[in-house]
Amino acid sequence: MLNTESFACTGCAACFASCPTKAICMTADGEGFAYPVIDPVTCIQCGLCERVCPALAAKNKKEKDEPRPVLVAAAKLRGEGAREKSQSGGAFFALARATLAAGGVVYGARLDADMRVHHARAETEAEAEMLRGSKYVQSDVGESYAAVKRDLVGGRRVLFCGTPCQVAGLYAYLRGDHDGLLTADLICHGVPSPRLWADYLAWQEKRHKRKVTRAEFRDLSAPWGVSREALWFGDKKVIDTVFATLYYSRLALRPACYTCPFGKEQAVSDITLGDFWGIEDTPLSDFADSRGVSAVVAHTEKGKEALLASDMELRPTAFVDVAAKNPNLTAPTARPAGREKFWEEYERGFAGVARRYGGFTPKNRLKRIIKRLLRRN
Ligand SMILES: Cc1cc2nc3c(=O)[nH]c(=O)nc-3n(C[C@H](O)[C@H](O)[C@H](O)COP(=O)(O)OP(=O)(O)OC[C@H]3O[C@@H](n4cnc5c(N)ncnc54)[C@H](O)[C@@H]3O)c2cc1C
């Protein structure tokens, strides 16, 4: 029976999706991360949960030479204003559009009206629009793996986009690749828990005495590279940096993220998507752009073909140029020393954590008010 205390469970939910008796339930721990919990009454001890677990397989795998990427490029979605709703160069949306145009379906993470992040299926461009943009919290894959399988069996082409562990989880559930399946994972800094996001929103709602009706984890109106979130309380937009500061502090990431075996040069997906940070210091400096440039790394011929056929301007480059300013392309985020203390203090309330770790200090607030007033005059 799966014992998640013996390895770093990523919460990919491949075990949950695979269990033949539905004995597994994904349940949040104290920090708010979902882990599989097995009902001993329904469990038939078949061991499938252990066999499909990609984290266990990675733990037991011997290091071996794996193929190098087949294409590394800087990329931008073509078209005036086309990248405005994307986090960087719009690579995901370019792949999504091509998949939909071929009669396929797209899976990715969306933020619902109730501010919950979960994987969803898109069959139209309007639905795929909802999947655009990075959500810096662990997405709930729910029943997506089974839905992907149904689509593939039904002869549909599928694009699945998620974190590296989710792509590994999908392949584990499917027990391998399928002709009609194209996967894209993200260069991944790690994921905070849904609890952190929910507590942050509740704290903001208390401060503003209104419900959050819309959110962007990375304010799309900010210059590319500026990390700040945008929240809407009805028609009032508020820009803040507390959640972004907590995210980049590394203190609230899932424990498994610090030892992630998936986000490496030999990734599990057909294509890895990321931001081309530092492009101005590479031979592609003329391609740099204030709206953002994607870094795309194809690991398979299928991935390379999809990139070449998409509606993107591509500039091939060297892997080292992308990796130079993007450490998570080759290694997981390091576990910070104060993580335990952070979660101890968290239990005393979000307001204290926002002050101590999220930069919500009187000095910073004053600075922001002065900046705002100067901008107005
Ligand atoms: C948690 C997280 C950490 C990241 N860390 C880095 C990093 O360290 N370096 C870097 O270069 N890039 C990182 N990225 C990726 C980056 O923010 C952009 O998403 C990426 O460059 C793709 O941009 P785009 O314009 O092609 O696509 P976009 O239109 O922005 O689409 C992004 C795609 O990612 C999916 N997605 C969004 N949020 C999640 C989520 N929580 N879980 C699963 N899938 C999701 C969406 O469904 C969509 O398919 C991270 C993204 C996430 C979600």
The ligand as a Gaussian input file, in Angstrom:
#p B3LYP/6-31G(d) Opt

LIG

0 1
 C        3.675000      27.170000     -10.593000
 C        4.439000      27.695000     -11.780000
 C        5.818000      27.945000     -11.680000
 C        6.536000      28.442000     -12.775000
 N        7.889000      28.662000     -12.665000
 C        8.597000      29.129000     -13.738000
 C       10.015000      29.353000     -13.671000
 O       10.644000      29.161000     -12.631000
 N       10.650000      29.811000     -14.800000
 C        9.961000      30.018000     -15.975000
 O       10.575000      30.411000     -16.960000
 N        8.644000      29.796000     -16.054000
 C        7.947000      29.361000     -14.978000
 N        6.588000      29.110000     -15.096000
 C        5.958000      29.211000     -16.432000
 C        5.622000      30.617000     -16.849000
 O        5.040000      31.372000     -15.798000
 C        4.632000      30.603000     -18.034000
 O        3.480000      29.878000     -17.669000
 C        5.229000      29.923000     -19.221000
 O        6.324000      30.683000     -19.673000
 C        4.203000      29.758000     -20.342000
 O        3.841000      30.978000     -20.785000
 P        2.905000      31.099000     -22.074000
 O        2.823000      32.543000     -22.408000
 O        3.374000      30.149000     -23.110000
 O        1.557000      30.471000     -21.594000
 P        0.340000      30.980000     -20.735000
 O       -0.750000      31.496000     -21.584000
 O        0.796000      31.843000     -19.636000
 O       -0.193000      29.549000     -20.218000
 C        0.406000      28.849000     -19.227000
 C       -0.033000      27.395000     -19.241000
 O        0.311000      26.848000     -17.965000
 C       -0.826000      26.234000     -17.366000
 N       -0.796000      26.512000     -15.932000
 C       -0.931000      27.706000     -15.355000
 N       -0.888000      27.582000     -14.014000
 C       -0.728000      26.276000     -13.749000
 C       -0.650000      25.516000     -12.555000
 N       -0.711000      26.077000     -11.358000
 N       -0.501000      24.195000     -12.661000
 C       -0.462000      23.602000     -13.859000
 N       -0.541000      24.262000     -15.039000
 C       -0.662000      25.590000     -14.982000
 C       -2.000000      26.932000     -18.019000
 O       -3.124000      26.123000     -18.019000
 C       -1.506000      27.146000     -19.409000
 O       -1.720000      25.936000     -20.065000
 C        5.848000      28.671000     -14.003000
 C        4.464000      28.444000     -14.095000
 C        3.763000      27.961000     -12.994000
 C        2.288000      27.718000     -13.122000

